[in-house]
Amino acid sequence: MADSLLISVSATRVSAAPWRGGGFGEYTVFDNDENGLAAFKEYLSRAPRLPVHMVVDAVEEDYRFESLPHSYGRDRREMVNRKLKQHYRNTPYASAHMQGRDSGKRRDDRYLFCALINPDLINSWLQLITEREMPVAGVYLLPTVSAVLLDKLKITQPNLLLVSIHESGMRLTFFRDQKLRISRLARTEGGGHDALKNYAAEISNTRLYLHALRVMTLDEPLSVLIIDRDDSLAELTQLIARDSPNIECRHLGRQEIISTLRIRAQALDSSITAFYLYLLGLRAPANNLAPAGVTLGFRQHQARRAIYALTGVAATAAAIWCTLSLYQLYDIGSDVESAKRSTAELQAKYKAATLQFPSAPTNAENLRRAVEVSQRIGATTRSPELMMDIVSEALENHPAIVIRSFGWRYDRNEIGADTAGAKAAPGAAAAAAADSGRRKQSGSIEGEVRPFRGDYRAAIEAIQSFVGTLSKRPEVAEVKVIKLPLDIDQKLSLSGNTVESREQTGKAEFRLVVVLKPTV
Amino acid sequence: MNAYDLRALRNPLIALAIVLAVGAQAIYYLNQLVTSSREELAKQVVQMRDARTRLQKSGEEKQVIVRYLGDYQALQRIGFVGDEQRLNWLEGLRLSNQQAQLFGINYQISAQQPYPYAAELDPGQLTLYQSEMKLGFSLLHEGDLMRFLNALAQQGAGFFSVRECKLDRLGGGTVRFQPNLHAECSLNWITLRAPAVGDGKS
């Protein structure tokens, strides 16, 4: 159990002890009266605001074992709440704890209902705790905290009667299959050997009582575990063995308690209540009698702790992440510095090496590229010479063709590209499109056919022949006829006269564009 | 959870919110730093490799300088490398006109601009420019055009590329030693600039 304040309330006394780090703190006892309340108030004012677990050791307790139809969730809660209200109308301190299921066909759920019948016994004490703003984690009946003892002692007997002697009487708690069934606080009188006899008789009576309640039959073996914190009940074991041979009796003496539970001897010697508080500190039972209104503060306390825990986890995760990032930064920073140093060293060595170089206006790469670029420019420049040669050679075979104007261009756009109506020589258009991104030579030839006496057919044939001669040159990609002496396009109108004369009549003008291959 | 619970949990919730906000901001900030540091490291590593490669090739570089320096200096002398030598061009025009026995040349030089065909020449860090020169002159016959262009190329006034020429027959016709043709040509004078040693690009 986490750090908390353990409080035991009985009819006569109230005990308190802080539980820290898995062990008992100072054990303090108060009388259950006005003075005790005042002292307890003073005690609380000095105590840290720890969650409070309270056990009640009183005769005003009730245990009922019942089977209810098997159900789940909300139905189960509603049914159990109805039963609690039905059984314990006058107290808010009641609880139901499911202890498994019946073995019959219906497989009903088995519940242990328990309650503190007299809430006034603890109300004043709880009020002081609430005023101090200490969260109440739970209120339990004292026998319910005994279950942890069975686990510690590894007790497997099906019917076990746990016996301990308290200031207010003898506490007898019966466990069936290690589960609490019933407990009673019997008042015993007398001292010394008479008391032991009375204890033995009470145990025998309890066995009959269990038989009467049909909790167990008389034929069934019963084990008795006597909690003897001051070794005063050793003879009781012998008495039981002698008087009731069918009862298996085990004596849990002071040393065994200390060695098994590791409780401090000083605390154990102070009171049997300290023993039960210690068991409560080891593990709080499930049978919490406190209603939701009483444990509200504890739920908030738990929520606060959970949020703080989450905050801690988030802060830790962020811190770890940031630490890793900082380490990465440091690591990368070291690598950067190392790379910078290496670069500087290499540059220094390079600089030293360049001192041996001939003095140059730019670096070696630029020198090389500049020379290569100049060579490439030389290789890519063109002059009109080739185009002029091609036209001149063609003219030698066509004396009727007279050139009036000659143009040449070396560019991506051929000369006269803007002129509409150009008629390319067949098969040349595809090649021209493929090479449109490269520079190429193109020439423009404007001229006329001489002599011309009105015979357009002969003139056009002469021009076409000239075009054919040009096209035959391997350097020529295409020859476009831009203009002919007569436009015979059927989409246009045409007019003139057919007078024939020996003299020059009109002009047979034409215009061509010669495009050379881009590789030329 | 009701308002009362929220009031009771206010402080831890505020603490949680602060831790989450501060933690998220710190993580984001540090992640940014780590990312930029990684980029810086990558850059430094590249620089280091470049420096190593350059050092390893320094011997080769020396050979290149020895091999190309003379040609480069020749290109500087003719005005191909460096600023435009327009005076040289005009001097070249004048001499070419004399050598080709032309009748005088009209010229017009436009402002310098980037050379549009530079990408075809793979210039690297070098920058190429051109200035268009338009020429107008008269010729006795067609052959004078090529004589003039060849003469201009021989002047060593720089690198030029002829873009366009147009020859038109003049009227009038057959008088001896009178121009028969008129030529209009467009040349591009090409120059190159290289970053000097120590410009950081080299």
Chai-1 contact restraints between the chains, C-beta under 6 A:
chainA,res_idxA,chainB,res_idxB,connection_type,confidence,min_distance_angstrom,max_distance_angstrom,comment,restraint_id
A,Q300,B,A8,contact,1.0,0.0,6.0,A-B,restraint_1
A,A303,B,L9,contact,1.0,0.0,6.0,A-B,restraint_2
A,R304,B,P12,contact,1.0,0.0,6.0,A-B,restraint_3
A,I307,B,P12,contact,1.0,0.0,6.0,A-B,restraint_4
A,I307,B,L16,contact,1.0,0.0,6.0,A-B,restraint_5
A,Y308,B,P12,contact,1.0,0.0,6.0,A-B,restraint_6
A,T311,B,A15,contact,1.0,0.0,6.0,A-B,restraint_7
A,T311,B,L16,contact,1.0,0.0,6.0,A-B,restraint_8
A,T311,B,V19,contact,1.0,0.0,6.0,A-B,restraint_9
A,A314,B,V19,contact,1.0,0.0,6.0,A-B,restraint_10
A,A314,B,L20,contact,1.0,0.0,6.0,A-B,restraint_11
A,A314,B,G23,contact,1.0,0.0,6.0,A-B,restraint_12
A,A315,B,V19,contact,1.0,0.0,6.0,A-B,restraint_13
A,A318,B,G23,contact,1.0,0.0,6.0,A-B,restraint_14
A,W321,B,I27,contact,1.0,0.0,6.0,A-B,restraint_15
A,C322,B,A26,contact,1.0,0.0,6.0,A-B,restraint_16
A,C322,B,L30,contact,1.0,0.0,6.0,A-B,restraint_17
A,S325,B,L30,contact,1.0,0.0,6.0,A-B,restraint_18
A,S325,B,V34,contact,1.0,0.0,6.0,A-B,restraint_19
A,Q328,B,V34,contact,1.0,0.0,6.0,A-B,restraint_20
A,L329,B,L33,contact,1.0,0.0,6.0,A-B,restraint_21
A,L329,B,V34,contact,1.0,0.0,6.0,A-B,restraint_22
A,L329,B,S37,contact,1.0,0.0,6.0,A-B,restraint_23
A,I332,B,S37,contact,1.0,0.0,6.0,A-B,restraint_24
A,I332,B,L41,contact,1.0,0.0,6.0,A-B,restraint_25
A,D335,B,L41,contact,1.0,0.0,6.0,A-B,restraint_26
A,V336,B,E40,contact,1.0,0.0,6.0,A-B,restraint_27
A,V336,B,L41,contact,1.0,0.0,6.0,A-B,restraint_28
A,V336,B,Q44,contact,1.0,0.0,6.0,A-B,restraint_29
A,A339,B,Q44,contact,1.0,0.0,6.0,A-B,restraint_30
A,A339,B,V45,contact,1.0,0.0,6.0,A-B,restraint_31
A,A339,B,M48,contact,1.0,0.0,6.0,A-B,restraint_32
A,K340,B,Q44,contact,1.0,0.0,6.0,A-B,restraint_33
A,S342,B,M48,contact,1.0,0.0,6.0,A-B,restraint_34
A,T343,B,Q47,contact,1.0,0.0,6.0,A-B,restraint_35
A,T343,B,M48,contact,1.0,0.0,6.0,A-B,restraint_36
A,T343,B,A51,contact,1.0,0.0,6.0,A-B,restraint_37
A,L346,B,A51,contact,1.0,0.0,6.0,A-B,restraint_38
A,L346,B,R52,contact,1.0,0.0,6.0,A-B,restraint_39
A,L346,B,L55,contact,1.0,0.0,6.0,A-B,restraint_40
A,Q347,B,A51,contact,1.0,0.0,6.0,A-B,restraint_41
A,K349,B,L55,contact,1.0,0.0,6.0,A-B,restraint_42
A,Y350,B,R54,contact,1.0,0.0,6.0,A-B,restraint_43
A,Y350,B,L55,contact,1.0,0.0,6.0,A-B,restraint_44
A,Y350,B,S58,contact,1.0,0.0,6.0,A-B,restraint_45
A,A353,B,S58,contact,1.0,0.0,6.0,A-B,restraint_46
A,F357,B,K62,contact,1.0,0.0,6.0,A-B,restraint_47
A,F357,B,I65,contact,1.0,0.0,6.0,A-B,restraint_48
A,P358,B,I65,contact,1.0,0.0,6.0,A-B,restraint_49
A,P358,B,L69,contact,1.0,0.0,6.0,A-B,restraint_50
A,A360,B,I65,contact,1.0,0.0,6.0,A-B,restraint_51
A,A360,B,L69,contact,1.0,0.0,6.0,A-B,restraint_52
A,T362,B,A194,contact,1.0,0.0,6.0,A-B,restraint_53
A,T362,B,A196,contact,1.0,0.0,6.0,A-B,restraint_54
A,T362,B,V197,contact,1.0,0.0,6.0,A-B,restraint_55
A,N363,B,V197,contact,1.0,0.0,6.0,A-B,restraint_56
A,N363,B,S202,contact,1.0,0.0,6.0,A-B,restraint_57
A,A364,B,E61,contact,1.0,0.0,6.0,A-B,restraint_58
A,A364,B,V64,contact,1.0,0.0,6.0,A-B,restraint_59
A,A364,B,I65,contact,1.0,0.0,6.0,A-B,restraint_60
A,N366,B,Q125,contact,1.0,0.0,6.0,A-B,restraint_61
A,N366,B,A194,contact,1.0,0.0,6.0,A-B,restraint_62
A,L367,B,Y68,contact,1.0,0.0,6.0,A-B,restraint_63
A,L367,B,Y72,contact,1.0,0.0,6.0,A-B,restraint_64
A,R368,B,V64,contact,1.0,0.0,6.0,A-B,restraint_65
A,R368,B,Y68,contact,1.0,0.0,6.0,A-B,restraint_66
A,R369,B,G124,contact,1.0,0.0,6.0,A-B,restraint_67
A,R369,B,L126,contact,1.0,0.0,6.0,A-B,restraint_68
A,A370,B,Y72,contact,1.0,0.0,6.0,A-B,restraint_69
A,A370,B,V81,contact,1.0,0.0,6.0,A-B,restraint_70
A,A370,B,L126,contact,1.0,0.0,6.0,A-B,restraint_71
A,A370,B,L192,contact,1.0,0.0,6.0,A-B,restraint_72
A,A370,B,A194,contact,1.0,0.0,6.0,A-B,restraint_73
A,V371,B,Y68,contact,1.0,0.0,6.0,A-B,restraint_74
A,V371,B,D71,contact,1.0,0.0,6.0,A-B,restraint_75
A,V371,B,Y72,contact,1.0,0.0,6.0,A-B,restraint_76
A,V373,B,L121,contact,1.0,0.0,6.0,A-B,restraint_77
A,V373,B,P123,contact,1.0,0.0,6.0,A-B,restraint_78
A,S374,B,L75,contact,1.0,0.0,6.0,A-B,restraint_79
A,S374,B,F80,contact,1.0,0.0,6.0,A-B,restraint_80
A,R376,B,L121,contact,1.0,0.0,6.0,A-B,restraint_81
A,I377,B,F159,contact,1.0,0.0,6.0,A-B,restraint_82
A,I377,B,I190,contact,1.0,0.0,6.0,A-B,restraint_83
A,T381,B,S161,contact,1.0,0.0,6.0,A-B,restraint_84
A,S383,B,L149,contact,1.0,0.0,6.0,A-B,restraint_85
A,S383,B,V162,contact,1.0,0.0,6.0,A-B,restraint_86
A,P384,B,C165,contact,1.0,0.0,6.0,A-B,restraint_87
A,E385,B,M146,contact,1.0,0.0,6.0,A-B,restraint_88
A,R404,B,R169,contact,1.0,0.0,6.0,A-B,restraint_89
A,S405,B,D168,contact,1.0,0.0,6.0,A-B,restraint_90
A,F406,B,L167,contact,1.0,0.0,6.0,A-B,restraint_91
A,G407,B,K166,contact,1.0,0.0,6.0,A-B,restraint_92
A,W408,B,C165,contact,1.0,0.0,6.0,A-B,restraint_93
A,R409,B,E164,contact,1.0,0.0,6.0,A-B,restraint_94
A,Y410,B,R163,contact,1.0,0.0,6.0,A-B,restraint_95
A,D411,B,R163,contact,1.0,0.0,6.0,A-B,restraint_96
